[in-house]
Amino acid sequence: MTVDGVVAYPQHWEADVVLRDGGTAHVRPIVPSDAAALQQFHVRQSERSTYFRFFAPLERLPESDLRRFTQVDHRDRVALVAIAGEADAERIIAVARYDRVDTRSAEVAFNVADDHHGRGLGSVLLEHLAVAARERGLARFTAEVLPQNAQMIAVFREAGYAVSQRLDDGILTVSFDLDPTERSREVMADREHRAEARSMRGLLDPASVLVVVAGEDDSDRERRLASAVVRHLVGSGSPGRRPVVHVVDPAVPDDDIADATGDLHRYATVEEVPSAVDLLVLAVPAATSADVVRRCARLRPRGVVVLSGGFAEVGPHGLALQRDLLRSAHAAGMRVVGPASFGFVRQGTGEDGSFRTVNASLAQDLPEPGRLALLCQSAPLAVGLLESARRRRIGVSTFLSSGNRADVSGNDAMQFWTDDPATDVVGLYLESIGNPRKFSRVARRLAATKPVVVLTAGRSGHVLPAGHAVRLTRVPRQALEELLRQSGVIRVDSQHQLLDVAQLLVHQPLPAGRRVAVVADSEPLAALAAEAAASAGLTVSGRWTVPGDDPAAVEAQLTALATDHDAHDAVVVVHVPTVGATDPAVPRAVARAAAASGTATVACILGLRGITPELTAQDADGVPRTVPAYAAPEDAVLALAAAVRYSAWRSADRGRPLRLEGVDTAGARRLVAERMRDAGPGVLTLEQPEAAALLRCYGIELWPTVVVRDADEAVAAADRLGWPVALKSTAGHLRHRIDLGGVRLDLTDPASLVAATDQMRTHLRGFGEADRPFEVQRMSAPGAACVIRSGEDPRFGPVVSFGLAGDAVDLLGDMSHGIAPLTDVDVREMIRAVRAGPRLFGYRGLPPVDVAALEDVLARVSVLADDLPEVHQLELHPVVVGERGAAVLGAQVQLAGTDRVDSGRRVLPT
């Protein structure tokens, strides 16, 4: 935004970031008051670094350079600094800047502190500087680099852009376009993944933990929280394989803590702690938490778990305390779990290769170690989830409660679990999703190798839990369903179902297909299970009734099924004796047959639930395999159906990024930037010529229309456009409504057009619209009328929607949705997902339309929406798809300022 030609300080460019080593830093635009800090940064640099930056020795920056470097206009001259430390002791650790050369390009320069090389600061600053440059209408960066400056050259080459270089008089000139490429997106996602996974590894695998307890004058609740965590930390694991625990307790020693055993060291103040610690656990009042974090910064912890409440969930004052806590932690390089967290449990192999249990949670009784990782948000939900897993004997590798998720969220946890050798299946219980676009990207990557089971609070994703930083959203309620499907995760409806599905995925192989064999000890139970399977979308390949009092017959039948892999992909076993208890030989027979066959098997056996020794047997390699047990056949079948859907998604072609010819992204950005340069806040609607020009940048041709006042102007317009023509009302609620008299089609000559104009004006007088002008447009070939929309949602980002025009959209909401960027497969599935879709493929004898042309238009809108967050709303209506080609007959485009939550740069919550 500009005021009197002056660009305001771009607050939205400020960001906390995770670096390559898992630490954090703050990135922000430079300001004039940074002059002293910039000079200090400069004089600390080595002669070599200074020479690489300025091509000459320079002990100090002259005052003129300091002014030029720190006094920028945030448009043609932009500089970003990376900061470490608190506001009163900030230290600049890297600088990046660009100076505009012409309307499209700028020259860039970078300088990273010698003692912070290798942390990825150059790459992070390049990402942030490129986003700022694109926002200012720039399309290309150039840089002059000494050939010996290998690190800086590597930053440019490894960013994923198409780099060109030229050596002239001993100076290497590097140039590249700023539009993201498929490779640059992959590079950024890989760097983000490695950095966030490493930060989580440092948090979840501590060798030492410091617990800070509330003082004796503070809340008893905080002291009880601290007592529980200390007791669990020192009592977890075996000797030599648990963290060293330090406790700062300014009050009289708590009896529970004093009675704990283990490697425990006590201090009265933080300042007494003699050595560095890996993890900080806070159980102190919200008002003092940020101060405690600042005092602990010298101990260099990698993360902090905040058990206390009283933050954002209690209102604006608590939100201010939470932000202060977050700033203090990030300034010291820490990630934050919480506030109001239940803590975390880690049971697995640490970085040193040894098995370690860390129970930094409020849970006393843990599930046994296993291959399932669980995340939930609020502490009350954690109690039930952990207890249910323990009761079912489902082994857990990691449990994490993110509380208010002020910083660490499910996205961070998924980044870690993607490469975690101790985890095979992930379960998420999410009350809210703060960054759905990133969630989709990270979850899709994880789900490609490990199943992800997701339970959300409500079906729509519109829930706003107290304390959660969640932007408002305008998306339809079914958009979250589409996002999760697009991500490949398994969505469930209850905590019960989450664990039902998880126990199957942990202990059984993925089904290769939908064919299910049902084996039961009675015909009614076999019929019930078969009907449940068919209702869940499975194919019942056969059902058999075997007497429950003959375990050998049960095993023989299951073994026979196992030998016929071409007929069955999974087996459902139901055994409910009418009289007496279950014969122990029956579950043993089921377990042996399932382990020998390698076929996905589920069971409903009276008296058994979860993961049981009775249903466990060794496979041919001597590995124990367990058939999960369910309370009812319907539960078993629903879990199996979920595994089948996931297996199909995982084995299917998920598509490739869209590569489209005829796209001028830089031109589109210039058009948008010029139109918005002097625009105030609010929504700006483009005129039709401007909308047509923007769409043309993406290869979408908008058919021209002419606005006319009377019949004579209408005839003149038709002569210019070409006959036959359509006549349309310009009233928004009538312009597409043939049934309401707002449209006349196939007008082939002046007489019919004059008559239609007079008739429409008379007809519209009843709507109070007789004085409005009309539109004249050349007729397209006959076909199916469709609607394509996109909108920049504050929470979900660019949401693209598709439907067939008419009542299917307006009354029934029959639209499909996707979150850009889409793949070619996503585009195809969106068109086929609407219930009215069969009309496009030859419905009731009608000729099929050119679906490929429709897919091309939808793909181009997707790319536009992804590229241009300023496009607040876009609607193409109608898009008439004929037997050959698709004609875009109408378009509305609105622009607005925005701060996309996932904008092509790595950013932590603040």
Residue pairs with C-beta under 8 A, 6 or more apart in sequence:
1 7
1 8
1 680
1 681
1 897
2 8
2 677
2 678
6 73
7 73
7 74
7 75
8 74
9 29
9 31
9 74
10 29
10 74
10 132
12 899
13 27
13 28
13 29
13 80
13 128
13 132
14 26
14 27
14 28
14 29
14 910
15 26
15 27
15 28
15 128
15 905
15 906
15 907
15 908
15 910
16 24
16 25
16 26
16 27
16 326
16 330
16 907
16 908
16 909
16 910
17 24
17 25
17 26
17 27
17 82
17 124
17 128
17 906
17 907
17 908
18 24
18 192
18 195
18 196
18 199
18 335
18 906
18 908
19 25
19 119
19 120
19 121
19 124
19 195
20 118
20 119
20 120
20 123
20 191
20 194
20 195
20 198
21 118
21 119
21 120
21 195
21 198
22 195
22 198
22 199
22 200
22 201
22 202
22 302
22 335
23 119
23 199
23 302
23 333
24 199
24 329
24 330
24 331
24 333
24 334
24 335
24 908
25 82
25 83
25 84
25 93
25 94
25 121
25 124
25 330
25 333
26 82
26 83
26 84
26 327
26 330
26 331
27 80
27 81
27 82
27 83
27 124
27 125
27 128
28 80
28 81
28 83
29 72
29 74
29 78
29 79
29 80
29 81
30 38
30 69
30 70
30 72
30 79
30 80
30 81
30 95
30 97
31 70
32 67
32 70
32 71
33 70
34 70
34 81
34 92
35 66
35 67
35 70
37 90
37 91
37 92
38 61
38 66
38 69
38 70
38 81
38 92
38 95
39 60
39 61
39 66
40 91
40 92
41 91
41 92
41 93
41 95
41 111
41 113
42 50
42 58
42 60
42 61
43 59
43 60
44 113
44 114
45 53
45 111
45 113
45 114
46 114
47 57
49 111
49 112
49 114
50 57
50 58
51 57
51 146
52 145
52 146
52 148
52 149
52 152
53 109
53 111
55 146
55 171
61 69
69 79
69 95
69 97
70 79
72 78
72 79
72 97
75 100
75 136
76 99
76 100
76 136
77 97
77 98
77 99
77 100
78 97
78 98
78 129
78 132
78 133
78 136
79 95
79 96
79 97
80 95
80 96
80 97
80 125
80 128
80 129
80 132
81 92
81 94
81 95
81 96
82 92
82 93
82 94
82 95
82 121
82 124
82 125
83 90
83 91
83 92
83 93
83 331
84 90
84 91
84 93
84 116
84 331
84 333
85 91
85 331
85 332
86 294
86 297
86 327
86 328
86 331
86 332
87 327
87 331
92 113
93 112
93 113
93 116
93 121
94 110
94 111
94 112
94 113
94 116
94 121
94 122
94 125
95 110
95 111
95 125
96 108
96 109
96 110
96 111
96 122
96 125
96 126
96 128
96 129
97 108
97 109
97 129
98 106
98 107
98 108
98 109
98 129
98 133
98 138
98 141
99 106
99 107
100 106
100 136
100 138
101 107
101 142
103 137
103 670
104 137
104 138
104 139
104 140
104 666
104 670
105 138
105 139
105 140
105 141
105 142
106 133
106 138
106 140
106 141
106 142
107 141
107 142
107 143
107 144
108 126
108 129
108 141
108 142
108 143
109 143
110 122
110 125
110 126
110 143
110 152
110 155
112 121
112 122
112 151
117 151
120 191
120 195
122 151
122 152
122 155
123 155
123 158
123 159
123 191
124 905
124 906
126 155
126 156
126 159
127 159
127 188
127 904
127 905
127 906
128 905
129 141
130 141
130 178
130 904
130 905
131 903
131 904
131 905
133 141
133 178
134 178
134 179
134 669
135 673
136 673
137 669
137 670
137 673
137 674
138 178
139 177
139 178
139 179
139 666
139 669
139 670
140 175
140 176
140 177
140 178
141 175
141 176
141 178
142 173
142 174
142 175
143 152
143 156
143 173
143 174
143 175
144 171
144 172
144 173
144 174
145 152
145 153
145 156
145 171
145 172
145 173
145 174
146 170
146 171
146 172
147 153
147 167
147 170
147 172
153 172
153 174
156 163
156 174
156 176
157 163
158 187
159 176
159 184
159 187
160 181
160 183
160 184
160 185
160 186
160 187
160 188
161 176
161 177
161 178
161 181
161 183
161 184
162 176
162 177
162 181
163 174
163 175
163 176
164 174
164 175
164 176
165 172
165 173
165 174
165 175
166 172
166 173
166 175
167 173
177 666
179 665
179 666
179 867
180 904
182 657
182 659
185 657
185 821
185 904
188 904
188 906
189 441
189 445
191 906
192 415
192 906
193 415
193 418
193 442
193 445
195 906
196 411
196 412
196 415
196 416
197 415
197 416
197 418
197 419
199 302
199 303
199 335
199 412
200 335
200 408
200 412
200 413
200 415
200 416
201 351
201 416
202 278
202 302
202 303
202 335
203 279
203 302
203 303
203 335
203 337
203 408
204 344
204 346
204 358
204 398
204 400
204 416
205 278
205 346
205 350
205 351
205 356
205 358
206 243
206 277
206 278
206 279
206 302
206 303
206 358
206 360
207 243
207 244
207 278
208 243
208 244
208 245
208 246
208 275
208 276
208 277
208 278
208 279
209 233
209 243
209 244
209 245
209 246
209 277
209 278
209 279
209 280
209 281
209 358
209 360
210 245
210 246
210 247
210 248
210 273
210 277
210 279
210 280
210 281
210 296
210 299
210 301
211 226
211 229
211 230
211 233
211 245
211 246
211 247
211 248
211 281
211 283
212 226
212 248
212 270
212 280
212 281
212 282
212 283
212 284
212 292
212 296
213 222
213 223
213 226
213 227
213 247
213 248
213 249
213 250
213 251
213 254
213 257
213 283
213 284
214 222
214 223
214 226
214 251
214 283
214 284
214 285
215 250
215 251
216 250
216 251
216 252
218 284
218 285
218 288
219 285
222 283
222 284
222 285
222 307
222 308
223 251
223 254
223 283
225 283
225 307
225 308
225 362
226 247
226 249
226 254
226 257
226 281
226 283
226 307
227 254
227 256
227 257
228 256
228 362
228 364
229 281
229 283
229 307
229 343
229 360
229 361
229 362
230 245
230 247
230 256
230 257
230 260
230 264
231 256
231 257
231 260
231 364
232 359
232 360
232 361
232 362
232 363
232 364
233 242
233 243
233 245
233 262
233 358
233 359
233 360
234 242
234 245
234 260
234 261
234 262
234 263
234 264
235 260
235 261
235 262
235 359
236 242
236 357
236 358
236 359
236 366
237 356
237 357
237 358
238 357
241 354
241 355
241 356
241 357
242 262
242 263
242 356
242 357
242 358
243 278
243 279
243 356
243 358
244 263
244 265
245 262
245 263
245 264
245 265
246 264
246 265
246 266
246 267
246 273
246 277
247 257
247 264
247 265
247 266
247 267
248 267
248 268
248 269
248 270
248 272
248 273
249 257
249 266
249 267
249 268
250 268
250 269
253 266
257 264
267 273
270 292
270 295
270 296
270 299
271 295
273 299
275 299
276 299
276 300
276 301
277 296
277 299
277 300
277 301
278 301
278 302
278 303
279 301
279 302
279 303
279 304
279 305
279 360
280 293
280 296
280 299
280 301
280 303
280 304
280 305
280 334
281 304
281 305
281 307
281 343
281 360
282 289
282 292
282 293
282 304
282 305
282 306
282 307
282 308
283 307
283 308
284 292
284 308
285 308
285 310
286 308
286 309
286 310
286 311
286 318
286 321
286 322
286 325
286 339
287 310
287 321
289 306
289 308
289 321
289 325
289 339
290 321
290 324
290 325
290 327
290 328
291 328
293 304
293 325
293 328
293 329
293 332
293 334
294 328
294 332
296 304
296 332
297 328
297 331
297 332
300 332
300 333
301 332
301 334
302 333
302 334
302 335
303 334
303 335
303 336
303 337
303 408
304 329
304 334
304 335
304 336
304 337
305 337
305 338
305 341
305 343
305 344
305 360
306 325
306 336
306 337
306 338
306 339
306 340
306 341
306 403
307 338
307 339
307 340
307 341
307 342
307 343
307 362
308 338
308 339
308 340
309 339
309 340
310 318
310 321
310 339
311 318
311 319
311 321
311 322
311 325
311 339
311 340
311 404
311 406
311 467
312 318
312 319
312 322
312 339
312 404
312 406
312 466
312 467
312 468
312 469
313 340
313 404
313 466
313 467
314 466
314 467
318 467
322 339
322 404
322 406
322 467
323 910
325 336
325 339
325 406
326 336
326 406
326 407
326 909
326 910
327 910
329 335
329 336
329 407
330 336
330 407
330 908
330 910
335 407
335 408
335 412
336 406
336 407
336 408
337 343
337 344
337 400
337 401
337 402
337 403
337 407
337 408
338 401
338 402
338 403
338 404
338 406
339 403
339 404
339 406
339 467
340 378
340 379
340 403
340 404
340 467
341 379
341 401
341 402
341 403
341 404
342 361
342 362
342 363
342 376
342 378
342 379
342 382
342 383
342 401
342 403
343 359
343 360
343 361
343 362
343 363
343 401
344 358
344 360
344 361
344 398
344 399
344 400
344 401
345 357
345 358
345 359
345 360
345 361
345 363
345 366
345 386
345 396
345 398
345 399
345 400
346 356
346 357
346 358
346 397
346 398
347 356
347 357
347 358
347 366
347 369
347 370
347 396
347 397
347 398
347 422
348 355
348 356
348 369
348 397
348 398
348 420
348 421
348 422
348 423
349 355
349 356
349 421
349 422
350 356
355 369
357 369
359 366
361 382
361 399
361 401
362 379
362 382
363 382
363 383
363 386
363 399
365 387
365 390
366 386
366 390
366 396
367 386
367 389
367 390
367 393
367 394
367 395
367 396
367 399
368 390
368 393
368 395
368 396
369 395
369 396
369 397
370 394
370 395
370 396
370 397
370 506
371 395
371 397
371 422
371 423
371 424
371 425
371 506
372 389
372 394
372 395
372 396
372 397
372 423
372 424
372 425
372 426
372 427
372 502
372 503
372 506
373 396
373 397
373 398
373 399
373 400
373 413
373 417
373 420
373 423
373 425
373 426
373 427
374 385
374 386
374 389
374 396
374 398
374 399
374 400
374 426
374 427
374 428
374 429
375 399
375 400
375 401
375 402
375 410
375 413
375 426
375 427
375 428
375 429
375 430
376 382
376 385
376 400
376 401
376 402
376 428
376 429
376 430
377 401
377 402
377 403
377 404
377 405
377 429
377 430
377 431
377 432
377 465
377 468
378 401
378 403
378 431
378 465
379 401
379 403
381 401
381 429
381 431
382 399
382 401
384 495
385 399
385 429
385 495
386 396
386 399
388 495
388 496
388 499
389 396
389 499
391 610
392 499
392 503
392 609
392 610
392 611
393 610
393 611
393 612
394 499
394 502
394 503
394 506
394 610
394 611
395 506
395 611
397 420
397 422
397 423
398 413
398 417
398 420
398 422
398 423
400 408
400 413
402 408
402 409
402 410
402 413
403 467
404 467
404 468
404 469
405 432
405 434
405 468
405 469
405 909
406 469
406 909
407 908
407 909
409 434
409 435
409 909
410 428
410 430
410 433
410 439
411 435
411 438
411 439
411 442
413 426
413 428
414 426
414 428
414 442
414 443
414 446
414 452
415 442
417 423
417 426
417 446
417 450
418 445
418 446
418 449
418 450
423 450
424 450
424 505
424 506
425 450
425 451
425 452
425 453
425 502
425 505
425 506
426 446
426 450
426 451
426 452
426 453
427 452
427 453
427 454
427 455
427 498
427 499
427 502
428 452
428 453
428 454
428 455
428 489
429 455
429 495
429 498
430 454
430 455
430 456
430 457
431 456
431 457
431 463
431 465
431 468
432 457
432 461
432 463
432 464
432 465
432 468
432 470
433 439
433 456
433 461
433 480
433 795
434 468
434 469
434 470
434 471
434 795
434 901
434 909
435 795
435 901
435 902
436 461
436 480
436 483
436 795
436 796
436 797
436 819
437 796
437 797
437 798
437 819
437 901
437 902
438 901
438 902
439 483
439 487
440 483
440 486
440 487
440 819
441 902
443 452
443 454
443 484
443 487
443 488
443 489
444 486
444 487
444 488
444 654
446 452
447 487
447 488
447 489
447 646
447 649
447 650
448 488
448 650
448 654
451 490
451 505
451 643
451 646
452 487
452 488
452 489
452 490
453 489
453 490
453 492
453 498
453 501
453 502
453 505
453 642
454 484
454 489
454 490
454 491
454 492
455 491
455 492
455 493
455 494
455 495
455 497
455 498
456 463
456 480
456 491
457 463
457 465
459 477
459 480
459 481
460 477
460 478
460 480
461 473
461 477
461 479
461 480
461 483
462 473
462 477
464 470
469 909
470 795
471 794
471 795
471 901
472 794
472 795
473 793
473 794
473 795
473 796
474 791
474 793
474 794
475 791
475 793
475 795
475 796
475 799
475 817
476 801
476 813
476 815
476 817
478 813
478 817
479 796
479 799
479 817
479 819
481 491
482 816
482 817
482 818
482 819
482 833
483 796
483 817
483 819
484 491
485 491
486 818
486 819
486 826
488 646
488 649
488 650
488 654
490 501
490 642
490 643
490 645
490 646
492 498
492 500
492 501
492 642
496 635
497 635
497 638
497 639
497 642
500 628
500 630
500 635
500 636
500 638
500 639
501 639
501 642
501 643
503 610
503 611
503 628
503 639
504 600
504 602
504 628
504 639
504 640
504 643
505 643
505 646
507 611
507 625
507 626
507 627
507 628
508 594
508 600
508 601
508 602
508 625
508 627
508 628
508 643
509 598
509 599
509 600
510 600
510 643
510 646
510 647
510 650
511 569
511 570
511 600
511 640
511 643
511 644
511 647
512 569
512 647
513 569
513 644
514 537
514 538
514 539
514 569
514 644
514 648
515 538
515 539
515 540
515 541
515 567
515 568
515 569
515 570
516 533
516 538
516 539
516 540
516 541
516 568
516 569
516 570
516 571
516 572
516 637
516 640
517 540
517 541
517 542
517 543
517 544
517 561
517 567
517 568
517 570
517 571
517 572
518 526
518 529
518 530
518 533
518 540
518 542
518 543
518 544
518 571
518 572
518 574
519 526
519 543
519 544
519 546
519 554
519 557
519 558
519 561
519 571
519 572
519 573
519 574
520 526
520 529
520 543
520 544
520 545
520 546
520 573
520 574
520 575
521 545
521 546
521 547
521 548
521 554
521 574
521 575
521 576
521 577
522 545
522 548
522 576
522 578
523 545
525 574
525 576
525 633
526 543
526 544
526 545
526 574
527 543
528 574
528 633
528 634
529 543
529 572
529 574
529 604
529 633
529 636
529 637
530 540
530 543
532 633
532 634
532 637
532 638
533 539
533 540
533 572
533 637
533 640
533 641
534 540
536 637
536 638
536 640
536 641
537 641
537 644
537 645
538 570
538 637
538 640
538 641
538 644
541 567
541 568
542 567
542 568
544 557
546 553
546 554
546 557
547 553
548 554
548 575
548 576
548 577
548 583
548 586
549 577
549 583
551 583
551 585
551 586
551 588
551 589
552 589
554 573
554 575
554 586
554 589
554 590
554 593
555 589
555 590
555 592
555 593
558 571
558 573
558 589
558 590
558 593
558 594
558 597
558 601
559 593
559 596
559 597
561 567
561 568
561 571
561 597
561 599
562 593
562 596
562 597
562 598
562 599
565 599
568 599
569 599
569 600
569 644
570 599
570 600
570 601
570 602
570 640
570 643
570 644
571 594
571 597
571 599
571 600
571 601
571 602
572 601
572 602
572 603
572 604
572 633
572 636
572 637
572 640
573 590
573 601
573 602
573 603
573 604
573 605
573 627
574 603
574 604
574 605
574 633
574 636
575 582
575 586
575 587
575 590
575 603
575 604
575 605
575 606
576 604
576 605
576 606
577 583
577 606
581 606
581 607
582 605
582 606
582 607
582 608
584 614
586 605
587 603
587 605
587 608
587 612
587 614
587 615
587 627
587 629
588 614
588 617
590 601
590 603
590 605
590 615
590 627
591 614
591 615
591 616
591 617
591 625
591 626
591 627
592 617
593 601
594 601
594 617
594 625
594 627
595 617
595 618
595 619
595 625
596 617
596 619
596 620
598 619
600 640
600 643
601 627
602 627
602 628
602 630
602 636
602 637
602 639
602 640
603 615
603 627
603 628
603 629
603 630
603 636
604 629
604 630
604 631
604 632
604 633
604 635
604 636
605 615
605 629
608 614
608 615
608 629
609 629
609 630
609 631
610 628
610 629
611 626
611 628
611 629
612 626
612 629
615 626
615 627
615 628
615 629
616 624
616 625
616 626
616 627
617 624
617 625
618 624
618 625
619 625
628 636
628 639
630 636
630 639
652 825
653 825
654 823
654 825
655 823
655 824
655 825
655 826
655 828
656 823
656 824
656 825
657 821
657 823
658 821
658 822
658 823
658 824
658 827
658 859
658 862
658 863
660 698
660 699
660 856
660 859
660 860
660 863
661 699
662 698
662 699
663 697
663 698
663 699
663 860
663 863
664 697
664 698
665 697
665 867
667 697
668 694
668 697
668 698
668 864
668 867
668 868
669 867
669 868
671 690
671 693
671 694
671 697
672 694
672 868
672 870
672 871
672 895
675 684
675 686
675 690
675 895
676 684
676 870
676 895
676 897
679 895
681 897
682 896
683 872
683 873
683 894
683 895
683 896
684 894
684 895
684 896
685 892
685 893
685 894
685 895
686 694
686 893
686 894
686 895
688 702
688 705
688 891
690 893
691 702
691 891
691 892
691 893
692 702
692 704
692 891
694 864
694 893
695 701
695 702
695 864
695 888
695 891
695 893
696 702
697 864
698 860
698 861
698 863
698 864
699 860
700 857
700 860
700 861
700 864
700 876
700 888
701 888
702 888
702 889
702 890
702 891
703 777
703 778
703 780
703 887
703 888
703 889
704 721
704 777
704 778
705 728
705 775
705 776
705 777
705 890
706 713
706 717
706 720
706 721
706 775
706 776
706 777
707 730
707 773
707 774
707 775
708 714
708 716
708 717
708 773
708 774
708 775
708 776
709 773
709 774
710 757
711 753
711 754
711 757
711 758
714 727
714 753
714 754
714 757
714 774
714 776
715 750
715 753
715 754
717 725
717 776
718 725
718 747
718 750
718 753
718 776
718 778
721 776
721 777
721 778
722 778
723 747
723 748
723 749
723 778
724 746
724 747
724 748
724 778
724 779
725 747
725 753
725 776
725 777
725 778
725 779
726 743
726 744
726 745
726 746
726 747
726 776
726 777
726 778
726 779
727 743
727 744
727 747
727 753
727 756
727 757
727 760
727 774
727 775
727 776
728 735
728 736
728 742
728 743
728 744
728 774
728 775
728 776
728 777
729 735
729 742
729 743
729 760
729 764
729 769
729 772
729 774
729 775
730 772
730 773
730 774
730 775
731 742
731 764
731 767
731 769
731 772
734 740
734 741
734 742
734 743
734 764
734 767
734 769
735 742
735 743
735 775
735 890
736 742
736 743
736 805
736 877
736 878
736 890
737 743
738 745
740 767
741 760
741 763
741 764
742 760
742 764
744 756
744 759
744 760
745 779
746 779
747 753
747 756
753 776
757 774
760 774
761 770
762 770
764 770
764 772
777 889
780 880
780 882
780 887
780 889
781 880
781 882
781 883
781 884
781 885
781 887
782 880
782 882
783 849
783 880
783 881
783 882
783 883
783 886
783 887
784 804
784 839
784 840
784 849
784 880
784 881
785 804
785 805
785 806
785 878
785 879
785 880
786 802
786 803
786 804
786 805
786 854
786 878
786 879
786 880
786 881
787 801
787 802
787 803
787 804
787 805
787 809
787 815
787 875
787 876
787 877
787 878
787 879
788 800
788 801
788 802
788 857
788 858
788 861
788 875
788 876
788 877
788 879
789 800
789 801
789 802
789 815
789 873
789 874
789 875
789 876
789 877
790 798
790 799
790 800
790 801
790 820
790 861
790 862
790 864
790 865
790 871
790 873
790 874
791 798
791 799
791 801
791 865
791 872
791 873
791 874
792 798
792 799
792 865
792 869
792 870
792 871
792 872
792 873
792 896
792 898
792 900
793 799
794 898
794 901
795 901
796 819
797 819
797 820
797 869
797 900
797 901
797 902
798 819
798 820
798 862
798 865
798 866
798 869
799 817
799 818
799 819
799 820
799 865
800 817
800 818
800 819
800 820
800 822
800 830
800 858
800 861
800 862
800 865
801 815
801 816
801 817
801 818
802 815
802 816
802 830
802 831
802 834
802 858
803 809
803 814
803 815
803 816
803 834
803 836
804 814
804 834
804 836
804 837
804 839
804 840
805 877
805 878
808 814
808 834
808 835
808 836
809 815
812 835
814 834
814 835
814 836
815 834
816 829
816 830
816 831
816 833
816 834
817 830
818 826
818 827
818 830
818 862
820 862
820 863
820 865
820 866
821 862
821 863
821 866
822 830
822 859
822 862
824 855
824 859
827 855
827 858
827 859
827 862
828 855
830 858
831 837
831 840
831 851
831 854
831 855
831 858
839 846
840 848
840 849
840 851
840 854
840 881
841 848
841 849
841 851
842 848
847 883
848 883
849 881
849 882
849 883
850 881
850 882
850 883
850 884
850 885
850 886
851 881
853 881
853 884
853 885
853 886
854 879
854 881
854 886
856 886
857 876
857 879
857 886
857 888
861 874
861 876
864 871
864 874
865 871
865 874
869 898
869 900
869 903
870 895
870 896
870 897
870 898
871 893
871 894
871 895
872 894
872 895
872 896
872 898
873 892
873 893
873 894
874 891
874 892
874 893
874 894
875 890
875 891
875 892
876 888
876 890
876 891
877 890
877 891
877 892
878 889
878 890
879 886
879 887
879 888
879 889
880 886
880 887
880 889
881 887
